[in-house]
Amino acid sequence: MVFEDVAAADYDRFMGRFSVPLADVFATWAGVPDEGRMLDVGSGPGALTAVLAERRGASAVTATDPKPGFVAELALRVPGIDARVGPAEHLPFADDTFAGVYAELVVHFMTDAHAGIGEMVRVARPGAVVAACVWDFENARAPHSAFLTLASAETGRGRGAARPGTDRGDLARRLRDAGCRDVAEAELSVTAVFDDVDEWWGVHTLGVGSTAHTLDGLDDAAIGRIRAAARDRFGGGPVEITGTAWAARGLAA
Protein backbone atom coordinates (compact mmCIF):
# COMPACT_ATOMS: atom_id res chain seq x y z
CA MET A 1 0.00 0.00 0.00
CA VAL A 2 1.17 3.52 -0.79
CA PHE A 3 0.59 6.28 1.76
CA GLU A 4 2.86 9.05 2.96
CA ASP A 5 4.26 8.76 6.49
CA VAL A 6 2.14 11.17 8.51
CA ALA A 7 1.33 11.63 12.16
CA ALA A 8 -2.04 10.36 13.32
CA ALA A 9 -2.91 13.84 14.59
CA ASP A 10 -2.31 15.34 11.14
CA TYR A 11 -4.39 12.62 9.52
CA ASP A 12 -7.19 13.37 11.98
CA ARG A 13 -7.07 17.08 11.11
CA PHE A 14 -7.11 16.33 7.39
CA MET A 15 -9.55 13.44 7.12
CA GLY A 16 -10.79 12.43 10.56
CA ARG A 17 -13.77 14.79 10.60
CA PHE A 18 -15.03 12.91 7.53
CA SER A 19 -13.73 9.37 8.06
CA VAL A 20 -15.21 9.08 11.57
CA PRO A 21 -18.84 9.82 10.62
CA LEU A 22 -18.41 7.90 7.36
CA ALA A 23 -17.28 4.85 9.33
CA ASP A 24 -20.59 4.77 11.20
CA VAL A 25 -22.62 5.14 7.99
CA PHE A 26 -20.47 2.59 6.17
CA ALA A 27 -20.68 -0.04 8.92
CA THR A 28 -24.46 0.32 9.08
CA TRP A 29 -24.83 0.01 5.32
CA ALA A 30 -22.37 -2.88 4.92
CA GLY A 31 -23.71 -4.78 7.92
CA VAL A 32 -21.92 -6.06 11.02
CA PRO A 33 -22.17 -9.81 11.73
CA ASP A 34 -23.75 -11.00 14.95
CA GLU A 35 -20.89 -13.41 15.63
CA GLY A 36 -17.38 -14.12 14.44
CA ARG A 37 -14.34 -11.89 14.12
CA MET A 38 -14.15 -8.79 11.92
CA LEU A 39 -11.16 -7.33 10.06
CA ASP A 40 -10.51 -3.67 9.28
CA VAL A 41 -8.01 -3.51 6.39
CA GLY A 42 -5.91 -0.35 6.10
CA SER A 43 -7.31 0.91 9.37
CA GLY A 44 -5.29 4.12 9.69
CA PRO A 45 -5.65 5.49 13.24
CA GLY A 46 -8.93 3.66 13.67
CA ALA A 47 -12.10 5.44 12.51
CA LEU A 48 -13.82 2.24 11.37
CA THR A 49 -12.06 0.03 13.93
CA ALA A 50 -13.61 2.05 16.75
CA VAL A 51 -17.10 1.69 15.26
CA LEU A 52 -16.73 -2.08 14.87
CA ALA A 53 -15.43 -2.40 18.43
CA GLU A 54 -18.30 -0.30 19.77
CA ARG A 55 -20.85 -2.52 18.07
CA ARG A 56 -19.35 -5.92 18.83
CA GLY A 57 -16.65 -5.39 21.45
CA ALA A 58 -12.92 -4.93 20.98
CA SER A 59 -12.17 -8.64 21.31
CA ALA A 60 -14.10 -9.28 18.08
CA VAL A 61 -11.99 -6.86 15.99
CA THR A 62 -8.68 -7.23 14.18
CA ALA A 63 -7.12 -4.32 12.30
CA THR A 64 -4.12 -4.02 9.99
CA ASP A 65 -2.26 -1.06 8.53
CA PRO A 66 1.15 -0.80 6.84
CA LYS A 67 2.19 2.20 8.96
CA PRO A 68 3.56 1.30 12.42
CA GLY A 69 2.71 4.76 13.75
CA PHE A 70 -0.96 4.34 12.86
CA VAL A 71 -1.05 0.86 14.40
CA ALA A 72 0.54 2.10 17.62
CA GLU A 73 -2.00 4.92 17.85
CA LEU A 74 -4.84 2.53 17.03
CA ALA A 75 -3.87 0.21 19.88
CA LEU A 76 -4.06 3.18 22.28
CA ARG A 77 -7.39 4.44 20.96
CA VAL A 78 -9.17 1.08 20.86
CA PRO A 79 -7.72 -1.07 23.69
CA GLY A 80 -8.27 -4.81 23.40
CA ILE A 81 -8.28 -5.13 19.62
CA ASP A 82 -5.77 -7.24 17.68
CA ALA A 83 -3.77 -4.51 15.89
CA ARG A 84 -1.10 -5.58 13.40
CA VAL A 85 1.31 -3.94 10.97
CA GLY A 86 0.91 -5.23 7.42
CA PRO A 87 -0.22 -4.36 3.89
CA ALA A 88 -3.59 -5.23 2.41
CA GLU A 89 -1.86 -7.10 -0.41
CA HIS A 90 -0.41 -9.70 2.01
CA LEU A 91 -2.78 -10.22 4.92
CA PRO A 92 -1.21 -12.42 7.65
CA PHE A 93 -4.28 -14.57 8.21
CA ALA A 94 -5.48 -18.01 7.18
CA ASP A 95 -8.21 -18.54 4.60
CA ASP A 96 -11.84 -18.34 5.76
CA THR A 97 -11.03 -16.57 9.06
CA PHE A 98 -13.35 -13.56 9.35
CA ALA A 99 -17.12 -13.06 9.43
CA GLY A 100 -16.75 -9.51 8.08
CA VAL A 101 -13.92 -7.80 6.18
CA TYR A 102 -13.95 -4.04 5.58
CA ALA A 103 -11.78 -1.37 3.96
CA GLU A 104 -12.67 2.28 4.49
CA LEU A 105 -10.94 4.87 2.27
CA VAL A 106 -7.98 2.62 1.46
CA VAL A 107 -8.45 0.77 -1.86
CA HIS A 108 -7.20 3.78 -3.85
CA PHE A 109 -3.96 3.71 -1.83
CA MET A 110 -3.25 0.02 -2.47
CA THR A 111 -0.21 -0.66 -4.63
CA ASP A 112 -2.19 -3.54 -6.16
CA ALA A 113 -5.93 -3.21 -5.63
CA HIS A 114 -6.62 -6.51 -7.40
CA ALA A 115 -4.36 -8.32 -4.92
CA GLY A 116 -5.65 -6.35 -1.95
CA ILE A 117 -9.30 -7.10 -2.59
CA GLY A 118 -8.41 -10.68 -3.44
CA GLU A 119 -6.79 -10.98 -0.01
CA MET A 120 -9.86 -9.50 1.66
CA VAL A 121 -12.03 -12.17 0.03
CA ARG A 122 -9.52 -14.94 0.77
CA VAL A 123 -9.57 -14.34 4.54
CA ALA A 124 -13.38 -14.03 4.64
CA ARG A 125 -15.47 -17.03 5.62
CA PRO A 126 -17.97 -18.27 3.03
CA GLY A 127 -20.98 -15.98 3.23
CA ALA A 128 -19.08 -13.27 5.12
CA VAL A 129 -19.54 -9.61 4.23
CA VAL A 130 -16.68 -8.05 2.26
CA ALA A 131 -17.08 -4.29 1.85
CA ALA A 132 -15.11 -1.22 0.80
CA CYS A 133 -15.68 2.47 0.25
CA VAL A 134 -13.65 5.18 -1.52
CA TRP A 135 -14.33 8.87 -2.15
CA ASP A 136 -15.94 9.77 -5.48
CA PHE A 137 -13.14 11.43 -7.44
CA GLU A 138 -14.96 10.80 -10.73
CA ASN A 139 -17.46 13.56 -9.98
CA ALA A 140 -15.20 15.65 -7.72
CA ARG A 141 -17.20 14.78 -4.59
CA ALA A 142 -14.34 13.91 -2.24
CA PRO A 143 -13.98 16.23 0.77
CA HIS A 144 -10.78 17.63 -0.71
CA SER A 145 -12.06 17.91 -4.30
CA ALA A 146 -12.70 21.66 -3.93
CA PHE A 147 -9.06 22.21 -3.00
CA LEU A 148 -7.85 20.09 -5.92
CA THR A 149 -10.18 21.94 -8.33
CA LEU A 150 -8.95 25.37 -7.21
CA ALA A 151 -5.34 24.25 -7.51
CA SER A 152 -5.95 22.73 -10.93
CA ALA A 153 -7.35 26.04 -12.21
CA GLU A 154 -3.98 27.61 -11.38
CA THR A 155 -1.65 24.78 -12.40
CA GLY A 156 -3.51 23.25 -15.33
CA ARG A 157 -2.90 19.80 -13.88
CA GLY A 158 -5.85 17.52 -14.48
CA ARG A 159 -7.18 14.61 -12.49
CA GLY A 160 -4.85 12.11 -14.15
CA ALA A 161 -5.57 8.41 -14.38
CA ALA A 162 -8.48 7.13 -12.32
CA ARG A 163 -7.42 5.46 -9.08
CA PRO A 164 -9.00 2.17 -7.94
CA GLY A 165 -12.48 2.54 -6.51
CA THR A 166 -12.90 6.24 -7.26
CA ASP A 167 -15.33 5.80 -10.20
CA ARG A 168 -18.90 4.52 -10.13
CA GLY A 169 -19.08 0.74 -10.34
CA ASP A 170 -15.37 0.09 -9.93
CA LEU A 171 -15.48 -1.29 -6.38
CA ALA A 172 -18.47 -3.49 -7.22
CA ARG A 173 -16.69 -4.86 -10.29
CA ARG A 174 -13.58 -5.61 -8.27
CA LEU A 175 -15.59 -7.50 -5.64
CA ARG A 176 -17.28 -9.57 -8.34
CA ASP A 177 -13.96 -10.28 -10.02
CA ALA A 178 -12.61 -11.49 -6.67
CA GLY A 179 -15.47 -13.99 -6.39
CA CYS A 180 -18.08 -12.20 -4.30
CA ARG A 181 -21.77 -12.80 -4.90
CA ASP A 182 -24.81 -10.60 -4.24
CA VAL A 183 -22.75 -7.46 -4.76
CA ALA A 184 -24.47 -4.13 -4.07
CA GLU A 185 -23.31 -0.54 -4.53
CA ALA A 186 -24.31 2.74 -2.87
CA GLU A 187 -23.32 6.38 -2.43
CA LEU A 188 -22.58 7.40 1.18
CA SER A 189 -22.30 11.09 2.14
CA VAL A 190 -21.14 12.95 5.24
CA THR A 191 -20.74 16.67 6.00
CA ALA A 192 -18.23 18.56 8.13
CA VAL A 193 -17.85 22.24 8.98
CA PHE A 194 -14.61 24.21 9.24
CA ASP A 195 -14.56 27.38 11.34
CA ASP A 196 -13.34 29.48 8.42
CA VAL A 197 -11.45 29.29 5.13
CA ASP A 198 -8.12 29.50 6.94
CA GLU A 199 -8.80 26.32 8.88
CA TRP A 200 -10.01 24.63 5.68
CA TRP A 201 -6.87 25.74 3.83
CA GLY A 202 -4.56 24.63 6.61
CA VAL A 203 -5.60 20.99 6.62
CA HIS A 204 -4.73 20.72 2.91
CA THR A 205 -1.16 21.84 3.51
CA LEU A 206 -0.27 19.10 6.02
CA GLY A 207 1.15 16.77 3.37
CA VAL A 208 -1.50 14.10 3.88
CA GLY A 209 -3.22 11.79 1.42
CA SER A 210 -4.46 12.90 -1.97
CA THR A 211 -3.48 16.56 -1.54
CA ALA A 212 0.03 15.87 -0.23
CA HIS A 213 1.93 17.20 -3.27
CA THR A 214 -0.67 19.48 -4.83
CA LEU A 215 1.27 22.68 -4.16
CA ASP A 216 4.74 21.25 -4.88
CA GLY A 217 6.76 23.41 -7.25
CA LEU A 218 4.50 26.45 -6.99
CA ASP A 219 5.91 29.82 -6.00
CA ASP A 220 4.38 32.06 -3.35
CA ALA A 221 2.47 34.09 -5.95
CA ALA A 222 0.76 31.02 -7.40
CA ILE A 223 -0.14 29.70 -3.96
CA GLY A 224 -1.47 33.13 -3.06
CA ARG A 225 -3.75 33.11 -6.10
CA ILE A 226 -5.15 29.70 -5.16
CA ARG A 227 -5.77 30.87 -1.60
CA ALA A 228 -7.46 34.04 -2.86
CA ALA A 229 -9.68 31.90 -5.11
CA ALA A 230 -10.65 29.86 -2.05
CA ARG A 231 -11.65 33.01 -0.18
CA ASP A 232 -13.73 34.11 -3.16
CA ARG A 233 -15.47 30.74 -3.23
CA PHE A 234 -16.12 30.28 0.48
CA GLY A 235 -16.11 33.78 1.91
CA GLY A 236 -15.05 34.47 5.47
CA GLY A 237 -17.52 32.44 7.49
CA PRO A 238 -17.82 28.74 8.26
CA VAL A 239 -16.98 26.38 5.39
CA GLU A 240 -19.38 23.43 5.01
CA ILE A 241 -18.02 20.52 2.99
CA THR A 242 -19.86 17.35 1.99
CA GLY A 243 -17.95 14.27 0.91
CA THR A 244 -19.53 11.41 -1.02
CA ALA A 245 -18.03 7.93 -1.28
CA TRP A 246 -18.73 4.99 -3.52
CA ALA A 247 -19.38 1.90 -1.41
CA ALA A 248 -19.70 -1.73 -2.42
CA ARG A 249 -20.40 -4.90 -0.46
CA GLY A 250 -20.66 -8.55 -1.36
CA LEU A 251 -20.67 -12.00 0.20
CA ALA A 252 -17.62 -14.22 0.00
CA ALA A 253 -18.41 -17.28 -2.07
N, C-alpha and C positions, 0 to 999 in steps of 0.2 A: 504494500500500500504506500502511496505517496502523499505525504502531508508534512508541511514545514514544522520544525521543532518550535513549539510555542508554549508559553506558560499557561496553565489551566485558567488562571485569572484573566489573562488576555483573551483566551478563547471564550470565556464566559461573557466578557464585555462585548465581544464581536458577535457571537452567535447564541449565547446562552438564553437571552431573553426571547429567542424564537424556538430554539431546540427544546427547551423545557416544556412550554405549553404544547408544542407539536408532539412531544413524546406521549403525553397523555391522550391526545386525539388519536395518534397512530396506534397505540396499544389497544384502545377501545375499538377502533375500526378493524384491526388485524385479528383481535381476539387473543385472550390469555387462557391457556389450558387450566383445567381444574386440578390437574395432578401432573407430576413429572417435572423434570428440570427444564429451565429456559436458558437460552444463550443470546447475549447481546454482542453482536459482531461489530468491531470498530467502535467501541463504546465511548471513546473520548473521556472526558471527566465524569460522565455518568448520568446524562439527562434521562435516557430511556431506562438504564439500569435501575435508577431510583424508583421509577414508576413500576417496573416489574416487581421489585422488592416490596414496595408498598402494597401491591395487590396480592402477592403470594408468599411474602416473607423472604428475607435475604438468603436463607439456606436453600431456596429453590432456584437461585440465579447464579449463572456463570457469565463472566464478561471478559472479552479479549480486546486488546488494542496494541498496535505495534510500538507505541510510544511509552517508554517506562515512566516518564513523568505523569502522563495521564493515568496510568494504571495505579501508581502510588497515590495520587489524589483520589482516585475512585475508591480505593480501599479505605481511605479515611472518611469519605463522604457516605459510603454505604457499607458499614461494618457488617461482617458475617457473610458477604458474598465470596465466591471463588473468582478472584481477579487475576488474570494472566496476561503476560506480554506475548504477543504473537500476531502475525498478519492474517488477514482473512483468507489469503490464497493457500495457507497451510495451517489449517486448524488442528490443534493437538488433541483431538478427541477421536474415539472409535466411531465407526458407523452406527447409525440408528440409536444415538444417545439421547437426544433432546426432544421434548414434547412441543417446543416452540423455539424457532430460530428467527432473529430479527436483526435488521441493519438500518439504523436511522442516519440519514445524511452521510453515507460513507461509500456507496457503490461508485460514485463518480471520482473518488480518490483511490480506488483500487488500481494497482498496476496491471492487473489482469482480471477484469470483471467477470469474464466467463469462468475462470478458475475459482474466483471468490464465491460466486453464487453456486457453482457446482459443489464447493466445499460446504456451504450452508445446507444444501439439500442432502449431501452425503451424511452429515452428522445428525440429521433429523430422522426421528422414528417414522415408519410408515403411517401416514395420516396426520402427521404433525403439521402445524402451521409454519410456513416459511414466508417471511414478509420483509419488504424493504420500501424505503421512501427516499426521494431525492428532490431538491428544489427544481422548479420548472424554469430552466434557462431558455427553453425554446421560445417561450412567450414573454421573456424578461419579467418573471413573477417571483424570482428569488428575493429575499430581503435586501440583498446588496445589489440588485439589478439597477436601481436608480443611480447608484454611485458609478457602476460600470458604464451605464449609458451616458452620463455626463462626461466621464473621462474619455469615452470613445469619440464624442463630438469634438473634443480638443485634439486627440491623437490620431484619429482616423483608423484606429485599430478595431477590427470587427470582432465578432464573437469567436471566430475560429471554428475548428472542428467540434462537432457535438461530443460531449462527454457522456459516458454510460449513465443511463437512467434519467437524463435531463430532458428528454423529449417524450411526448405522449406515446404510450404503448411500449416503450423500450423495456422497462422493468418487467412488464407482463410477458413480453416475448422471451426475455432471458429466463424467467422462471419456467415457462413452458419448455424451452430448449433444455433446461436442466432436469426435466422430468416431472415437474409438478403438474397436478391436475386441478380442475375447478379453480382456475386462476381468475381473479377479479382485480379491477383497477379502479382507483378513485383519485379525486383531487382533495387535498387537505390543506386548509388555510388557518393561519394564526396572525394576530396583529400585536404589535408592540409600539410603545410611544417613547420617543426621546425628548428630553427636556427642551432642547433647542437644536438648531442646525450645527452648532459647534460640537455638541455631544455626538450627534449623528456622524459628523465628519471624522471625529477623533477615532471612532472604533474602526474605521476603514483604513487607518494609517498604522495599525498595530502589526502589520505583516502577517496576517492570519488568513488561511483558507484561500478562497477564490479571488480575493482582492489583494493578495500579498504583494504582487509586483506591478500593480496597475500604474503606479506613479513613477516606476523606475525609469531613469533617463530623462525625466522632465525637469526643466529649470524652474526657478521660483516663479517666473512670470506665467508659465503655463499652468502650474499648480494653482496660482492665484486666480487665473481665469476659471478654472474648474470650480474652485471654491466659491467664486462670485456667482457662477451659474447655479450652484446649489442654493445659495441665499435667495436668488431670484425665484427659484422653483418652490422653496419651502417657506420663505419668509423668516421672521424672527421668532415665532412662537413654537409650541410643541410640534414635533415631526412624527406623524403617525404612519407607520409602514406595515403593510400586509405582505406576508410571504405565503406562496402557494406551492405545495409539493405534489409531485406524482407519487402515488403509492400503489403497490401491487402485493397481493398475497395469493398463496396457493397451498395445496396439500401435498406433502411428500408422497410419492407413489410407493 
